């Protein structure tokens, strides 16, 4: 056995193995990063690494999902420590298998050298015996001595190679130890990087969450200053909880238990909102998710009116009442806004019967509230009043002050009545006169147009239908037509201007309508905007747009009294 520097090599390998063990143990106490967070079993190590951080807040951050999960999902850290540890373990296992001292009997190179020297000695012995036999002294002591010398020489030659083989063995062991040392440094560096990254990421998460909470709070305050409504985080969460519950209740695949829990959550959230002074009528159990969202959007969202906003509204209402004698109670406008929204939703359609019935029921409740404020809600916003008329009536929504009522009763009632009757009579006479004139003008114009078209072999109704095909296009439809025809906007504009120039050559309205009806189909293939042509002709021939289209011809010429 040759040891040489084997003792030193053995010591290095032991030190490398111990450092690997210590590094891996330390890494196991460090961070385990997954999606930017920290594993719960590494919490104490993180707290120890953060002396300035409060343990409770750290626990809150690690147990509570991050505010911005999309950002967090990008913060995945590769397991450098695990990869390098495996590499070192494999290398260490290979380097430490077997004895750390050089044993020639276990060296394949040495064994092959022994076998080769044995063969060479045997060959040399045979050759020597042949020479000695020729000399006739084969069986003498000389032969025995000669064969012994040959074998001893071969053995000495093999033994002389052992120091070199031992040196090669020690060099390989040194290289293996150096490789292990490099890998060990790598794993320690990776572990330190992972630890530092985890600590930095934790600090960033805490700072990010705190900044967002501060921003949300300031945003709510700024919004309150502008809108007069303050939305606390609890208010927002409660509103969202109600909306989520409505979605679950309307989901046909939701189980009975899910529906019950959603209903309980919604009731709890509504109680919280009521305790904060928020009107939850728009979020009632009788409204659908879509209705609740529409109500929130139209009314500017749920929230608590700030004291400044309430004071401002009250002062404005009192000031207006003193000047005009009409007083609009505080809160009436928000009720009217919701009432108008319900009317518009019912008239627009696209809702279920149950939703429409719910809207009607809610509208009646709102009218009752307005009536209790002294507003004639049934007359202004009754069930038979359209949304458009109700919106117009909203500007007249008020109750007279006591001073105004006494004034009108004692001094101005009769005068106002006479003025009203006189004004009504005048409007009626003006209307009848205007209706007669318009009727005569319309019939005269119609007769002239029909006669002109008839002389050209055209029918007025047929001409209107032909023109309607292109004149009633929306801007989007017109642009799509240009795209389908592969005509650019500049070319279309040039063709339109040329068509307008030709149309303006018409001597009268009938000739102009005939020209448009005959040209409309061709124009459309060239990208001409027929609506623009009609708009241009309106200046030369007033009324041509109504006369040339079926929608215009159906309008009443008598007006509205």
C-alpha positions in Angstrom: 0.0 0.0 0.0 1.3 3.5 -0.9 -0.2 6.4 1.0 2.0 9.4 0.0 -0.5 12.4 0.1 -3.4 10.1 0.7 -3.9 11.3 4.3 -4.2 14.9 3.1 -6.6 13.8 0.3 -8.7 11.9 2.8 -8.9 15.0 5.1 -10.0 17.2 2.2 -12.7 14.8 1.2 -14.0 14.7 4.8 -14.0 18.5 5.0 -15.9 18.8 1.6 -18.5 16.2 2.8 -19.0 18.1 6.1 -19.4 21.5 4.3 -21.9 20.0 1.9 -23.9 18.6 4.9 -23.8 21.9 6.7 -24.7 23.9 3.6 -27.7 21.6 2.8 -28.9 21.8 6.4 -28.7 25.6 6.3 -30.5 25.7 3.0 -33.3 23.5 4.4 -33.8 26.2 7.1 -33.9 29.0 4.5 -36.6 29.9 2.0 -38.5 27.7 -0.3 -39.8 30.1 -3.0 -42.9 29.2 -4.9 -44.8 31.8 -7.0 -43.1 34.6 -5.1 -44.3 33.4 -1.6 -42.7 31.6 1.3 -43.4 28.1 2.5 -44.9 28.1 6.0 -42.2 25.7 7.4 -39.5 28.3 6.6 -41.3 31.2 8.5 -39.0 31.3 11.5 -35.8 31.4 9.3 -37.3 34.4 7.4 -38.3 36.2 10.6 -34.8 35.7 12.0 -33.3 37.2 8.8 -35.6 40.2 9.1 -34.9 41.8 12.5 -36.8 45.0 11.6 -40.0 43.2 10.5 -42.9 42.4 12.8 -43.5 38.7 13.0 -47.3 39.1 13.0 -47.2 41.2 9.8 -44.9 38.7 8.1 -47.3 35.9 9.1 -50.1 37.9 7.6 -48.3 38.4 4.3 -47.4 34.8 4.0 -50.8 33.5 4.9 -52.8 36.0 2.9 -52.8 35.9 -0.9 -51.0 38.8 -2.5 -53.0 41.8 -3.8 -51.7 41.3 -7.3 -51.6 37.6 -8.0 -50.7 38.1 -11.6 -47.5 39.8 -10.6 -46.8 37.2 -8.0 -47.2 34.3 -10.5 -44.1 35.6 -12.4 -41.8 35.4 -9.4 -40.9 31.7 -9.6 -37.3 30.9 -8.4 -35.5 27.8 -9.8 -34.4 25.3 -7.2 -30.7 26.0 -7.7 -29.9 24.5 -4.3 -31.6 21.2 -5.0 -30.0 20.8 -8.4 -26.4 21.5 -7.2 -26.9 19.4 -4.0 -27.8 16.4 -6.1 -24.7 17.0 -8.3 -22.4 17.2 -5.3 -23.9 14.1 -3.7 -23.3 12.1 -6.8 -19.8 13.3 -7.2 -19.0 12.7 -3.5 -20.5 9.2 -3.7 -18.2 8.4 -6.6 -15.2 9.9 -5.1 -15.6 8.3 -1.7 -16.5 4.8 -2.9 -13.6 2.4 -2.0 -10.4 3.0 -0.1 -8.7 6.4 -0.2 -5.2 4.8 -0.1 -3.5 3.4 -3.2 -3.7 -0.4 -3.3 -1.8 -1.9 -6.3 -3.7 -5.1 -6.0 -7.0 -3.2 -6.7 -5.4 -1.2 -9.6 -6.3 -2.7 -13.1 -3.2 -1.0 -14.6 -0.9 -2.6 -12.0 -2.6 -6.0 -12.5 -2.1 -5.8 -16.3 1.6 -4.8 -15.8 2.1 -7.8 -13.5 0.5 -10.2 -16.1 2.6 -8.6 -18.9 5.9 -8.9 -16.9 5.0 -12.6 -16.1 4.6 -13.4 -19.7 7.8 -11.6 -20.6 9.7 -13.4 -17.8 8.3 -16.8 -19.1 9.4 -16.0 -22.6 12.9 -14.9 -21.5 13.2 -18.0 -19.3 12.4 -20.3 -22.3 15.0 -18.5 -24.4 17.6 -18.8 -21.7 16.9 -22.5 -21.2 17.3 -23.1 -24.9 20.7 -21.4 -24.9 21.8 -23.3 -21.8 20.6 -26.5 -23.3 22.7 -25.9 -26.4 25.7 -25.5 -24.1 24.9 -28.7 -22.3 24.4 -27.2 -18.9 20.6 -27.1 -18.7 20.4 -29.2 -15.5 23.1 -27.3 -13.8 22.8 -24.7 -11.0 23.6 -22.0 -13.6 20.1 -22.6 -15.2 18.4 -22.2 -11.8 20.3 -19.0 -11.1 19.6 -17.6 -14.5 15.8 -18.2 -14.3 15.7 -16.7 -10.9 17.5 -13.6 -12.1 14.9 -13.2 -15.0 11.9 -13.5 -12.7 13.5 -11.1 -10.1 14.2 -8.5 -12.9 10.6 -8.6 -14.1 9.3 -8.3 -10.5 11.6 -5.3 -9.8 10.5 -3.6 -13.0 6.8 -3.9 -12.0 7.5 -2.7 -8.4 9.4 0.3 -9.8 6.2 1.5 -11.5 4.2 1.6 -8.2 5.3 5.1 -7.1 4.2 6.5 -10.5 0.8 4.8 -10.3 0.4 6.0 -6.8 1.2 9.6 -7.9 -1.5 9.3 -10.6 -4.0 8.0 -8.1 -3.3 10.9 -5.8 -3.6 13.5 -8.6 -7.0 12.1 -9.6 -8.1 12.3 -5.9 -6.9 15.9 -5.8 -8.8 16.8 -8.9 -11.9 15.1 -7.6 -11.6 17.0 -4.3 -11.2 20.3 -6.3 -14.3 19.5 -8.3 -16.2 18.9 -5.2 -15.0 22.1 -3.7 -16.1 24.1 -6.8 -19.5 22.4 -6.7 -19.8 23.1 -3.0 -19.0 26.8 -3.6 -21.7 26.8 -6.3 -24.3 25.3 -4.1 -23.5 27.7 -1.3 -23.7 30.7 -3.7 -27.0 29.4 -5.1 -28.4 29.0 -1.6 -27.3 32.5 -0.6 -28.9 33.9 -3.8 -32.1 32.0 -3.1 -32.1 33.2 0.5 -31.4 36.9 -0.5 -34.1 36.7 -3.2 -36.6 35.4 -0.8 -35.9 38.1 1.7 -36.0 40.9 -1.0 -39.2 39.5 -2.4 -40.8 39.4 1.0 -39.9 43.0 1.6 -41.2 43.9 -1.8 -44.5 42.1 -1.2 -45.0 43.9 2.1 -44.1 47.3 0.6 -46.3 46.7 -2.4 -49.3 45.7 -0.3 -48.8 48.6 2.0 -48.5 51.1 -0.9 -51.7 49.7 -2.5 -53.6 50.0 0.7 -52.4 53.5 1.1 -53.3 54.3 -2.6 -56.8 52.7 -2.3 -57.5 54.8 0.8 -56.3 58.0 -0.8 -58.3 57.2 -4.0 -61.5 56.7 -1.9 -60.9 60.1 -0.2 -60.2 61.8 -3.5 -63.3 60.2 -5.1 -65.4 61.4 -2.1 -64.2 64.9 -2.6 -65.4 64.8 -6.2 -68.5 62.7 -6.0 -69.6 63.3 -2.4 -69.7 59.6 -1.8 -67.1 57.8 0.3 -66.5 54.1 -0.3 -64.6 52.4 2.5 -62.8 49.1 1.9 -65.5 47.4 3.9 -68.2 49.0 1.8 -66.6 47.9 -1.4 -66.1 44.3 -0.1 -69.8 44.2 1.0 -71.1 45.4 -2.3 -68.9 42.9 -4.1 -70.0 40.1 -1.8 -73.7 40.8 -2.7 -72.8 40.8 -6.5 -71.0 37.5 -6.1 -73.9 36.0 -4.3 -76.3 37.1 -7.0 -74.1 35.5 -9.6 -74.1 32.2 -7.7 -77.8 32.3 -7.2 -78.3 32.8 -11.0 -75.9 30.0 -11.9 -78.0 26.9 -12.7 -75.1 24.6 -11.9 -74.7 25.9 -8.4 -75.8 23.5 -5.7 -78.4 24.1 -3.0 -75.8 24.5 -0.3 -73.9 27.1 -2.4 -77.1 29.0 -3.0 -77.9 29.0 0.8 -74.5 30.2 1.7 -74.6 32.9 -1.0 -77.9 34.1 0.3 -76.6 34.2 3.9 -73.5 36.1 2.8 -75.6 38.6 0.8 -77.9 39.3 3.8 -74.9 39.8 6.1 -73.4 42.2 3.6 -76.6 44.2 3.3 -76.9 44.5 7.1 -73.3 45.9 7.1 -74.1 48.4 4.4 -77.3 49.6 6.2 -75.3 50.0 9.4 -73.0 52.3 7.5 -75.8 54.4 6.1 -75.8 53.0 2.6 -79.0 52.7 0.6 -79.2 49.0 -0.3 -82.5 49.1 -2.2 -80.6 48.8 -5.5 -78.9 45.6 -4.1 -82.1 43.9 -2.8 -82.7 40.2 -3.0 -85.5 40.9 -5.6 -83.0 42.4 -8.1 -80.9 40.4 -10.6 -77.1 40.7 -10.9 -77.5 42.7 -14.1 -80.1 45.0 -12.6 -77.8 45.6 -9.6 -74.9 46.4 -11.8 -77.0 48.8 -13.9 -78.2 50.5 -10.8 -74.7 50.9 -9.4 -73.4 52.3 -12.7 -76.3 54.8 -13.2 -76.2 56.0 -9.6 -72.4 56.3 -9.4 -72.0 53.2 -7.2 -73.0 52.5 -3.6 -71.4 54.6 -0.9 -72.0 56.9 2.1 -72.7 60.5 1.4 -70.0 62.6 3.0 -71.0 65.2 5.5 -69.8 68.0 3.2 -71.9 66.7 0.4 -75.0 66.4 2.5 -74.5 69.9 3.9 -73.9 71.3 0.3 -77.1 69.7 -1.0 -79.2 70.9 1.9 -77.9 74.5 1.6 -78.5 74.5 -2.2 -82.0 73.3 -1.8 -82.8 75.9 0.8 -81.2 78.7 -1.3 -83.2 77.7 -4.4 -86.4 77.5 -2.3 -85.9 81.0 -1.0 -85.4 82.4 -4.5 -88.1 80.4 -6.4 -90.5 79.3 -3.8 -89.9 75.7 -4.8 -88.0 73.3 -2.6 -86.5 69.9 -3.7 -86.1 67.7 -0.6 -82.7 66.2 0.0 -82.4 62.7 -1.5 -85.2 63.1 -4.0 -82.9 63.4 -7.0 -81.3 60.1 -6.3 -84.7 58.4 -6.1 -85.7 60.0 -9.4 -82.5 58.9 -11.1 -83.2 55.3 -10.1 -86.8 55.7 -11.2 -85.8 56.9 -14.6 -83.3 54.1 -15.0 -86.0 51.5 -14.2 -88.3 53.1 -16.8 -85.6 53.1 -19.5 -84.8 49.5 -18.7 -88.4 48.3 -19.0 -89.0 50.3 -22.3 -85.7 49.2 -23.9 -86.6 45.5 -23.4 -84.2 42.6 -23.4 -85.1 41.6 -19.8 -87.2 38.8 -18.4 -90.7 39.1 -17.2 -89.7 38.6 -13.6 -87.1 41.4 -13.9 -89.6 43.7 -15.5 -92.1 43.0 -12.7 -89.3 43.7 -10.2 -88.6 47.0 -11.8 -92.2 48.0 -11.7 -92.5 47.1 -8.0 -89.4 49.0 -7.2 -90.6 52.0 -9.2 -93.9 52.1 -7.2 -91.9 52.1 -4.0 -89.8 55.0 -5.2 -92.9 57.0 -6.2 -94.3 56.4 -2.7 -91.1 57.7 -1.2 -91.3 60.8 -3.4 -94.9 61.4 -2.6 -94.0 61.3 1.1 -91.7 64.2 0.4 -94.5 66.3 -1.0 -93.7 65.6 -4.7 -96.5 64.7 -7.0 -94.7 61.6 -8.2 -97.7 59.8 -9.8 -98.3 62.7 -12.1 -94.6 63.3 -12.9 -93.4 59.8 -13.0 -96.5 57.5 -13.0 -96.6 54.1 -14.6 -98.1 55.5 -17.8 -95.5 58.3 -18.2 -92.7 57.4 -20.6 -89.1 57.5 -19.7 -88.5 60.5 -22.0 -91.4 62.5 -20.5 -90.4 61.5 -17.0 -86.9 62.9 -17.6 -88.4 66.2 -18.8 -90.7 66.2 -15.7 -87.7 65.7 -13.4 -86.6 69.3 -14.0 -90.0 70.4 -12.6 -89.7 68.2 -9.5 -90.1 70.3 -6.4 -92.5 71.2 -3.7 -93.6 74.7 -3.0 -92.4 76.4 0.1 -95.1 77.6 2.6 -94.4 81.2 1.6 -94.9 80.5 -2.1 -98.1 78.7 -1.4 -99.5 81.6 0.6 -98.4 84.1 -2.1 -100.1 82.1 -4.9 -103.2 81.5 -2.9 -103.7 85.1 -1.8 -102.4 87.3 -4.6 -101.6 85.5 -7.8 -103.8 82.5 -8.3 -106.5 84.2 -10.4 -103.9 86.1 -12.5 -102.0 82.9 -13.2 -105.2 81.1 -14.2 -106.1 83.8 -16.7 -102.6 84.0 -18.1 -102.6 80.2 -18.5 -106.0 80.2 -20.4 -104.9 83.0 -22.6 -101.6 81.3 -23.4 -103.3 78.0 -24.1 -105.8 79.6 -26.5 -103.0 81.4 -28.3 -101.0 78.2 -28.6 -104.0 76.4 -29.9 -104.7 79.0 -32.6 -101.1 79.1 -33.6 -100.9 75.4 -33.8 -104.1 75.1 -36.0 -102.8 77.8 -38.3 -99.4 76.3 -38.6 -100.8 72.8 -39.1 -103.0 74.1 -42.0 -100.1 75.8 -43.7 -97.8 72.8 -43.3 -100.5 70.5 -44.7 -101.1 72.7 -47.7 -97.3 73.1 -48.4 -96.7 69.4 -47.9 -99.6 68.3 -50.2 -98.5 70.8 -52.9 -94.9 69.6 -52.8 -96.0 66.0 -52.9 -98.1 66.6 -55.9 -95.3 68.4 -57.7 -92.8 65.7 -57.0 -95.2 62.9 -58.0 -96.0 64.7 -61.3 -92.3 65.2 -62.1 -91.4 61.6 -61.4 -94.4 60.4 -63.3 -93.2 62.3 -66.4 -90.0 60.4 -66.1 -91.7 57.0 -65.7 -90.9 56.8 -62.0 -93.1 56.1 -59.0 -92.4 58.2 -55.8 -92.8 55.2 -53.5 -90.4 53.1 -55.6 -87.9 55.9 -55.7 -88.0 56.3 -52.0 -87.4 52.6 -51.5 -84.4 52.7 -53.8 -82.9 55.7 -52.1 -83.6 54.2 -48.6 -81.4 51.3 -49.5 -78.3 53.5 -49.3 -79.4 56.7 -47.5 -80.2 54.9 -44.3 -76.7 53.4 -43.9 -74.9 54.1 -40.6 -71.3 55.4 -40.6 -70.1 51.9 -39.6 -72.1 50.2 -42.4 -70.8 52.8 -45.0 -67.2 52.2 -43.9 -67.7 48.4 -44.1 -69.1 48.8 -47.6 -66.0 50.8 -48.7 -63.8 48.0 -47.2 -65.8 45.3 -49.1 -65.5 47.3 -52.4 -61.8 48.0 -51.6 -62.3 51.7 -52.1 -60.2 54.0 -50.0 -61.8 57.0 -48.1 -60.1 59.6 -50.4 -61.5 58.0 -53.6 -64.9 57.7 -52.0 -64.9 61.4 -51.0 -63.9 62.4 -54.6 -66.7 60.3 -56.0 -69.2 61.7 -53.5 -68.2 65.3 -54.3 -68.6 64.6 -58.0 -72.1 63.1 -57.4 -73.1 66.2 -55.4 -72.0 68.4 -58.2 -74.2 66.5 -60.7 -77.2 66.4 -58.3 -77.0 70.2 -57.7 -77.7 70.7 -61.4 -81.3 69.6 -60.9 -83.8 72.4 -61.5 -86.4 71.3 -58.9 -86.9 68.9 -56.1 -88.6 66.3 -58.2 -85.8 66.2 -60.8 -83.3 65.9 -57.9 -85.1 62.9 -56.4 -85.4 61.2 -59.8 -81.7 61.7 -60.4 -80.8 60.3 -57.0 -83.1 57.3 -57.4 -81.7 56.5 -60.9 -78.1 56.9 -59.7 -78.1 55.5 -56.2 -77.3 51.9 -57.2 -74.4 53.0 -59.4 -73.1 55.4 -56.8 -73.0 52.7 -54.1 -70.6 50.6 -56.2 -68.3 53.7 -56.5 -68.3 54.4 -52.8 -70.6 57.5 -53.0 -72.1 58.5 -49.7 -75.8 58.9 -50.7 -76.6 60.4 -47.3 -74.0 63.2 -47.9 -75.6 63.9 -51.3 -79.0 64.3 -49.6 -77.5 66.6 -46.9 -76.0 68.8 -49.6 -79.2 69.0 -51.6 -81.2 70.0 -48.5 -79.7 73.5 -48.7 -80.9 74.0 -52.3 -84.2 72.0 -51.9 -85.4 72.2 -48.3 -87.4 69.1 -47.3 -85.8 66.8 -49.9 -84.5 64.5 -47.2 -88.0 63.9 -45.9 -89.5 63.7 -49.3 -87.0 61.3 -50.7 -87.0 58.7 -48.0 -89.8 56.4 -46.6 -88.9 57.3 -43.0 -89.2 61.0 -43.8 -92.4 60.7 -45.8 -94.1 58.9 -42.8 -93.6 61.9 -40.5 -96.7 63.9 -39.5 -97.0 67.3 -41.2 -99.4 68.5 -38.5 -96.9 68.8 -35.6 -97.6 68.1 -31.9 -99.9 70.3 -30.0 
